[in-house]
Amino acid sequence: MTARRGFSLIEVVIAIGVLAVGLTAVLGLMAGAAKMIAIANDRRDAERALADGIAELERLGFAAAAAKVTAERATSAEDARFYLSRDGTKTGWGSALAAQDRHYVVTVFRVENLSPPSADATGAGLAVQVRVEWPANVDAEHSMLQLSHVLLR
């Protein structure tokens, strides 16, 4: 009797089939992980946009910031929105930033029960809700982050 050398065709086909199923499963996991990483990166960048929006309010000062905020739950006017590009290098209020550069939109709402407009002249601070939504230029589903902040006089 002679000893067999190598594998039969059926064994090779089965081995390739098992390998193909394993690789398909691994690639499926990688696609899901890539999507989760993209979502996490967008959220991280949105948190940066939120911080940039608050820093811009602080830079404006109390009086100018009070003029920019809108009533609680009101639709914000264009000039009261702060826009940032996706990479954060381009920023601007309202129409100061070109539409193609807008990715994040920061809107500031007054918390009227804590700081009503009548208290702007004498109040020590301005309580606001700062909201960032993205993408800014798409009429599809938006993602959103929101944070409370107090601007001190």
C-alpha positions, 0 to 999 in steps of 0.5 A: 500500500502506498501512503497518501500524500496531500489533501483530497479536493473535497478537503481543500474545498471544505477548508476554503469554505470554512475560511471564507465564512470566518473572513466574512464574519471578521469583515462584518465586525470590522464594518460595524466597528468602523461605523462606531468609530465614525460616530464617536469621532463626530460626537467628539468633534461636536463636543469641541464645537459646543465648547467653542460656542461657549467660548465664543459667548464668553468672548462676546461678553454679557451684553452682546451674548444677551442680544444673541440668545433667543427665547427658550424653545423658540426657533433661533434667528439666523444671526443668533446661530454660530456655525463651525466647519467640520474640522473646526477651523472656520467659524462664524455667526449667521451668514458670516460662514459660507453654507458649504463650510457649515457642519456644526450649528450652535444655538443658544437659548435663554432659560427664562425662568432663571434669567428673564430678559427683564433682569438683563440690566441688573442680573449677575448672570445669564442662564442659557442652554447651548445646543449643537446640532450636526450636520447643519446643511442636511434636512435629514436626521440630525444629531444633537448635544446640549449643555447648560451654561451661565454667563456672568456679568 
